[in-house]
Amino acid sequence: MKVEVLLRTEGQLAAVVGEAEGETWPEMQTALPALLRGLADTIEKRDETGEVPDAAPH
């Protein structure tokens, strides 16, 4: 089983920003919270200028 978290922004291609894998549902129940926690930490530590790193200019 594999779960990917995609980021889609207007005018940009979707990008995989995280993924979790597991062979069983119990493994996924462990992997998913860790994945989401890591993404939340990244978002909370973002650059306060509002710029998206590595984003192509409009």
DSSP file (Angstrom, degrees, kcal/mol; ACC not computed):
  #  RESIDUE AA STRUCTURE BP1 BP2  ACC     N-H-->O    O-->H-N    N-H-->O    O-->H-N    TCO  KAPPA ALPHA  PHI   PSI    X-CA   Y-CA   Z-CA
    1    1 A M              0   0    0      0, 0.0    21,-2.1     0, 0.0     2,-0.4   0.000 360.0 360.0 360.0 140.4    0.0    0.0    0.0
    2    2 A K  E     -A   21   0A   0     19,-0.2     2,-0.4    21,-0.1    19,-0.2  -0.998 360.0-167.1-140.4 135.3    1.3    3.5   -0.8
    3    3 A V  E     -A   20   0A   0     17,-2.8    17,-2.5    -2,-0.4     2,-0.4  -0.987   7.9-167.9-120.7 130.1   -0.1    6.9    0.0
    4    4 A E  E     -A   19   0A   0     -2,-0.4     2,-0.6    15,-0.2    15,-0.2  -0.947  13.2-145.8-116.4 139.8    1.2   10.0   -1.7
    5    5 A V  E     -A   18   0A   0     13,-3.1    12,-2.9    -2,-0.4    13,-1.0  -0.924  21.7-160.5-102.6 122.6    0.5   13.6   -0.7
    6    6 A L  E     -A   16   0A   0     -2,-0.6     2,-0.6    10,-0.2    10,-0.2  -0.816  11.2-150.7-106.4 142.9    0.3   15.9   -3.7
    7    7 A L  E     -A   15   0A   0      8,-2.8     8,-2.1    -2,-0.4     2,-0.5  -0.963  16.7-176.0-109.4 121.6    0.6   19.7   -3.8
    8    8 A R        +     0   0    0     -2,-0.6     2,-0.3     6,-0.2     6,-0.1  -0.977   3.4 177.8-119.5 123.0   -1.3   21.3   -6.6
    9    9 A T    >   -     0   0    0     -2,-0.5     3,-2.3     4,-0.2    -2,-0.0  -0.910  42.6 -84.7-121.7 152.5   -1.0   25.0   -7.1
   10   10 A E  T 3  S+     0   0    0     -2,-0.3     3,-0.1     1,-0.3    -1,-0.0  -0.292 113.9   8.2 -57.6 128.9   -2.6   27.1   -9.8
   11   11 A G  T 3  S+     0   0    0      1,-0.2     2,-0.3    -2,-0.0    -1,-0.3   0.483 113.0  95.3  81.7   2.4   -0.5   27.1  -12.9
   12   12 A Q  S <  S-     0   0    0     -3,-2.3    -1,-0.2    43,-0.0    -3,-0.2  -0.887  78.0-106.9-124.0 154.8    2.0   24.4  -11.7
   13   13 A L        -     0   0    0     -2,-0.3    -4,-0.2     1,-0.1     2,-0.1  -0.456  47.9 -93.8 -72.0 152.4    2.2   20.7  -12.1
   14   14 A A        -     0   0    0     -6,-0.1     2,-0.4    -2,-0.1    -6,-0.2  -0.419  43.7-158.9 -65.2 143.0    1.2   18.6   -9.1
   15   15 A A  E     -A    7   0A   0     -8,-2.1    -8,-2.8    -2,-0.1     2,-0.6  -0.986  19.8-121.0-128.4 137.2    4.3   17.6   -7.0
   16   16 A V  E     +A    6   0A   0     -2,-0.4   -10,-0.2   -10,-0.2     3,-0.1  -0.666  31.9 174.1 -74.8 120.7    4.6   14.7   -4.5
   17   17 A V  E     -     0   0A   0    -12,-2.9     2,-0.3    -2,-0.6   -11,-0.2   0.433  64.1  -0.7-108.4  -3.3    5.5   16.4   -1.2
   18   18 A G  E     -A    5   0A   0    -13,-1.0   -13,-3.1     2,-0.0    -1,-0.3  -0.925  57.8-168.6-176.2 154.5    5.3   13.2    0.9
   19   19 A E  E     -A    4   0A   0     -2,-0.3     2,-0.4   -15,-0.2   -15,-0.2  -0.995   3.8-163.8-152.2 152.3    4.7    9.5    0.8
   20   20 A A  E     -A    3   0A   0    -17,-2.5   -17,-2.8    -2,-0.3     2,-0.3  -0.992   9.5-167.4-135.6 142.7    4.1    6.6    3.1
   21   21 A E  E     +A    2   0A   0     -2,-0.4     2,-0.3   -19,-0.2   -19,-0.2  -0.958  14.5 153.9-131.6 150.2    4.3    2.9    2.4
   22   22 A G        -     0   0    0    -21,-2.1    -2,-0.0    -2,-0.3     3,-0.0  -0.939  38.9-137.6-167.5 151.3    3.3   -0.2    4.3
   23   23 A E  S    S+     0   0    0     -2,-0.3     2,-0.3   -21,-0.0    -1,-0.1   0.711  90.1  34.0 -86.7 -21.2    2.3   -3.8    3.5
   24   24 A T  S  > S-     0   0    0      1,-0.1     4,-1.9   -23,-0.1     5,-0.2  -0.869  84.6-110.8-130.9 163.3   -0.6   -3.9    6.0
   25   25 A W  H  > S+     0   0    0     -2,-0.3     4,-2.5     1,-0.2     5,-0.2   0.906 117.3  55.9 -61.3 -42.4   -3.2   -1.5    7.3
   26   26 A P  H  > S+     0   0    0      0, 0.0     4,-1.0     0, 0.0    -1,-0.2   0.884 107.2  50.4 -58.6 -36.1   -1.5   -1.5   10.8
   27   27 A E  H  > S+     0   0    0      1,-0.2     4,-2.4     2,-0.2     3,-0.4   0.908 110.9  48.8 -65.1 -40.7    1.8   -0.4    9.2
   28   28 A M  H  X S+     0   0    0     -4,-1.9     4,-3.0     1,-0.2    -1,-0.2   0.864 103.9  60.0 -67.5 -35.1   -0.1    2.4    7.4
   29   29 A Q  H  < S+     0   0    0     -4,-2.5    -1,-0.2     1,-0.2    -2,-0.2   0.790 112.3  40.6 -63.0 -26.0   -1.7    3.4   10.6
   30   30 A T  H  X S+     0   0    0     -4,-1.0     4,-1.0    -3,-0.4    -2,-0.2   0.855 117.6  46.7 -84.7 -40.6    1.8    4.0   12.0
   31   31 A A  H  X S+     0   0    0     -4,-2.4     4,-2.3     1,-0.2    -2,-0.2   0.876 104.4  59.0 -72.8 -39.4    3.2    5.6    8.8
   32   32 A L  H  X S+     0   0    0     -4,-3.0     4,-2.8     1,-0.2     5,-0.3   0.923 104.2  47.6 -62.9 -48.0    0.4    8.0    8.0
   33   33 A P  H  > S+     0   0    0      0, 0.0     4,-2.6     0, 0.0    -1,-0.2   0.900 113.1  50.4 -60.2 -37.5    0.5   10.1   11.3
   34   34 A A  H  X S+     0   0    0     -4,-1.0     4,-2.2     2,-0.2    -2,-0.2   0.915 111.7  48.3 -64.8 -41.8    4.3   10.3   11.0
   35   35 A L  H  X S+     0   0    0     -4,-2.3     4,-2.2     2,-0.2    -1,-0.2   0.946 114.6  44.3 -61.4 -49.6    4.0   11.5    7.4
   36   36 A L  H  X S+     0   0    0     -4,-2.8     4,-2.5     1,-0.2    -2,-0.2   0.867 112.1  52.7 -66.9 -36.4    1.4   14.1    8.2
   37   37 A R  H  X S+     0   0    0     -4,-2.6     4,-2.4    -5,-0.3    -1,-0.2   0.919 109.7  49.4 -63.3 -43.4    3.3   15.3   11.3
   38   38 A G  H  X S+     0   0    0     -4,-2.2     4,-2.0     2,-0.2    -2,-0.2   0.900 111.7  48.0 -62.6 -42.0    6.4   15.8    9.2
   39   39 A L  H  X S+     0   0    0     -4,-2.2     4,-2.4     2,-0.2    -2,-0.2   0.910 110.9  51.4 -65.0 -41.6    4.5   17.8    6.6
   40   40 A A  H  X S+     0   0    0     -4,-2.5     4,-2.7     1,-0.2    -2,-0.2   0.912 108.9  51.0 -61.9 -42.4    2.9   19.9    9.3
   41   41 A D  H  X S+     0   0    0     -4,-2.4     4,-1.4     1,-0.2    -1,-0.2   0.909 110.3  49.7 -60.8 -41.8    6.3   20.7   10.8
   42   42 A T  H  < S+     0   0    0     -4,-2.0    -2,-0.2     1,-0.2    -1,-0.2   0.918 112.3  47.1 -63.1 -44.0    7.6   21.7    7.4
   43   43 A I  H >< S+     0   0    0     -4,-2.4     3,-1.6     1,-0.2    -2,-0.2   0.913 110.5  52.0 -65.2 -42.7    4.6   24.0    6.7
   44   44 A E  H 3< S+     0   0    0     -4,-2.7    -1,-0.2     1,-0.3    -2,-0.2   0.777 110.0  49.4 -66.1 -25.8    4.8   25.6   10.2
   45   45 A K  T 3< S+     0   0    0     -4,-1.4    -1,-0.3    -3,-0.2    -2,-0.2   0.228  87.5 134.4 -95.8  13.4    8.6   26.4    9.6
   46   46 A R  S <  S-     0   0    0     -3,-1.6     2,-0.3     1,-0.1    -3,-0.1  -0.047  70.3 -84.2 -62.6 164.0    7.9   27.9    6.2
   47   47 A D    >   -     0   0    0      4,-0.3     3,-1.4     1,-0.1    -1,-0.1  -0.553  34.7-140.6 -67.5 126.6    9.4   31.2    5.1
   48   48 A E  T 3  S+     0   0    0     -2,-0.3    -1,-0.1     1,-0.3    -2,-0.1   0.483  89.4  82.5 -73.2  -2.0    7.2   34.0    6.4
   49   49 A T  T 3  S-     0   0    0      2,-0.1    -1,-0.3     1,-0.1     3,-0.1   0.639 103.0-120.3 -76.4 -12.5    7.5   36.0    3.2
   50   50 A G    <   +     0   0    0     -3,-1.4     2,-0.2     1,-0.3    -2,-0.1   0.443  67.2 138.5  87.7  -1.2    4.8   33.9    1.6
   51   51 A E        -     0   0    0     -4,-0.1    -1,-0.3     1,-0.0    -4,-0.3  -0.529  52.4-132.4 -79.1 145.6    7.1   32.7   -1.2
   52   52 A V    >   -     0   0    0     -2,-0.2     3,-1.7    -3,-0.1    -1,-0.0  -0.882  28.5-119.0 -96.9 119.1    7.0   29.1   -2.2
   53   53 A P  T 3  S+     0   0    0      0, 0.0     3,-0.1     0, 0.0    -1,-0.0  -0.280  92.3   5.0 -58.8 140.2   10.5   27.6   -2.4
   54   54 A D  T 3  S+     0   0    0      1,-0.2     2,-0.3     0, 0.0     0, 0.0   0.614  92.3 147.2  63.8  15.2   11.5   26.4   -5.9
   55   55 A A    <   -     0   0    0     -3,-1.7    -1,-0.2     1,-0.1     3,-0.1  -0.602  51.9-116.5 -81.8 142.4    8.2   27.6   -7.5
   56   56 A A        -     0   0    0     -2,-0.3    -1,-0.1    -3,-0.1    -4,-0.1  -0.540  35.5-106.2 -74.0 142.1    8.4   28.9  -11.0
   57   57 A P              0   0    0      0, 0.0    -1,-0.1     0, 0.0     0, 0.0  -0.330 360.0 360.0 -66.3 153.0    7.6   32.6  -11.4
   58   58 A H              0   0    0     -3,-0.1    -2,-0.0    -2,-0.0   -47,-0.0   0.454 360.0 360.0 -77.1 360.0    4.3   33.5  -13.0
